[in-house]
Amino acid sequence: MKKIIILNLVMVFLSSLIITKIFLLYKNTLENNSNWHSSKLYLQEGVMGSNAFYENTQALDKEKLNLGAWHGFQEVMYVDQVNPRYVDFDFLLTKDSYFYFIFNKNMNVFSAIRISNNSLLPNQFVKSLVSGEFIKTKDIDIPNLKHDEWNHASIIFNNDHITLQINQDFSIDVKVNIFEEQLIGFRGSLQNSFIDNISINNRASSKIINENFSNFKNWKIIFVIVFSIMMFIDILFFTVFFKYGKRNKKLSFLKLFILNFVIISMSLAYSYFAYFYFLGKYPNPDSLFSKLKFGEDIWIKLEEDAVNRRIMEKYSHQTEKFRILFIGSSQTKGAGVLFKDETFVRLVENRVNSDEVMTENEEFSVGYELINAGASGAQSKNLLELYKNNWINLKPDLVVINLSNNDAYQQDFGKNLQEFVDINKEKNIETIFFLEANSPEKSPSELIGHHIMREVAQKNNIKYFDIHSYLMDNIQSGIIWWDQVHMTSYGHKLVADFFYDAFLKHN
């Protein structure tokens, strides 16, 4: 009986360790880690998945940082400024993925090394504005880079250059003036790329910072609590059944132990199932909560109402200015910009109203007024109703429609576009289509909606601008995307420049 009791205690002890570990994995998030922050959280116009990446377990699934979780393109920066002597880390690239090791970052600029398994974006050193616009690039040929396997990188910092070493068989020096105080971190692609075992030697404090993305916070306290609960249940279990066993000769202590072992094993099996099924997984698309789509529909309706209320309150006045109304969804609204005045609508307005584009005779320089009617999640059907019932009363001189993504599989998309055009023809309002852009990492060819928009535009002899192809052609000029559809501040700058140069400059 002593052996059975000891064996039972060992079993409870080991079970408590396992359950504690699973609990710590369940709490293993960037938010709980607290050593790293997610740059998407600081965008003034947020993008989808930002909070989920920071607060949920997918980012650190299997105790490795996944820069492709929650719509990808994640940027994770160390919370404190450092003066690094060297930085070591392990990385794994999946098909078509890449990542940037970011260093020398301050409020205005950063430098980065891009390590890539993507044919569109080769291995490269870049110097960039914080907006994402590259101001200097240098291609780097990294031979023997392993794909779908772990690699090791070391970056050694000197005053006027860095030395990049990969897998101890490749080394290259890159000239760059190193800041004494800087932020460092990583930025990923749409596809999964993994980072692990980071070591930072901070020259300023002679401190070595190690990060393996494991969670050991308060593990001893948690273990004691779990062990105490399991021991209480264990003692209660044996007490009840031992008393019952006195009246039942067939119920031996060994049988009680075996029964208890089965119950604990089932608990552990469920814990493992919960870990492998839930941690690292996304919400089950077949779950009850996901089927409650009306919740999303209500949110979109509230968003549309808020946009409509803001526009009607701000622009209901009469004006002599040339009014351009931009109609679209979250991309038009400006999701992804670091600052609200960096949306392509606001950039275009600032540019057309600058001194260089006003007429020489100020008597006739009435200026431009651009109205941003972008509503997150909106589709052409609802936007058309808002336009017919409200926005048409603002008497725009030009309407720019930037759609495709949310209407990709809507059968009435072409019909709604045609109705926009018919209304505007009747009111003598010019119409322009933007073929809404997506990241080429998600959609290397045109979207279904692009074909529909092009057909309607050609049928009615109106202008359309292929924003999708334009951004694809400029993919190597900077960091353009925060996810498959939402652009960085630099992406918005590209769209603004394209529209101004292709249309407004000559009108």
Secondary structure as GFF3:
##gff-version 3
##sequence-region A 1 507
A	DSSP	alpha_helix	2	26	.	.	.	ID=ss1
A	DSSP	alpha_helix	30	33	.	.	.	ID=ss2
A	DSSP	beta_strand	36	38	.	.	.	ID=ss3
A	DSSP	three_ten_helix	39	42	.	.	.	ID=ss4
A	DSSP	alpha_helix	50	55	.	.	.	ID=ss5
A	DSSP	three_ten_helix	57	63	.	.	.	ID=ss6
A	DSSP	beta_strand	65	66	.	.	.	ID=ss7
A	DSSP	beta_strand	75	78	.	.	.	ID=ss8
A	DSSP	beta_strand	84	93	.	.	.	ID=ss9
A	DSSP	beta_strand	98	105	.	.	.	ID=ss10
A	DSSP	beta_strand	109	116	.	.	.	ID=ss11
A	DSSP	beta_strand	124	129	.	.	.	ID=ss12
A	DSSP	beta_strand	134	139	.	.	.	ID=ss13
A	DSSP	beta_strand	150	157	.	.	.	ID=ss14
A	DSSP	beta_strand	161	166	.	.	.	ID=ss15
A	DSSP	beta_strand	170	175	.	.	.	ID=ss16
A	DSSP	beta_strand	183	188	.	.	.	ID=ss17
A	DSSP	beta_strand	193	202	.	.	.	ID=ss18
A	DSSP	beta_strand	207	211	.	.	.	ID=ss19
A	DSSP	alpha_helix	219	247	.	.	.	ID=ss20
A	DSSP	alpha_helix	253	278	.	.	.	ID=ss21
A	DSSP	alpha_helix	288	291	.	.	.	ID=ss22
A	DSSP	alpha_helix	294	315	.	.	.	ID=ss23
A	DSSP	beta_strand	322	328	.	.	.	ID=ss24
A	DSSP	alpha_helix	330	333	.	.	.	ID=ss25
A	DSSP	three_ten_helix	340	342	.	.	.	ID=ss26
A	DSSP	alpha_helix	344	352	.	.	.	ID=ss27
A	DSSP	three_ten_helix	355	357	.	.	.	ID=ss28
A	DSSP	three_ten_helix	362	364	.	.	.	ID=ss29
A	DSSP	beta_strand	368	374	.	.	.	ID=ss30
A	DSSP	alpha_helix	380	389	.	.	.	ID=ss31
A	DSSP	three_ten_helix	391	394	.	.	.	ID=ss32
A	DSSP	beta_strand	398	403	.	.	.	ID=ss33
A	DSSP	alpha_helix	413	426	.	.	.	ID=ss34
A	DSSP	beta_strand	430	435	.	.	.	ID=ss35
A	DSSP	alpha_helix	448	460	.	.	.	ID=ss36
A	DSSP	beta_strand	463	465	.	.	.	ID=ss37
A	DSSP	alpha_helix	467	473	.	.	.	ID=ss38
A	DSSP	three_ten_helix	475	477	.	.	.	ID=ss39
A	DSSP	alpha_helix	489	502	.	.	.	ID=ss40
A	DSSP	three_ten_helix	504	506	.	.	.	ID=ss41
###
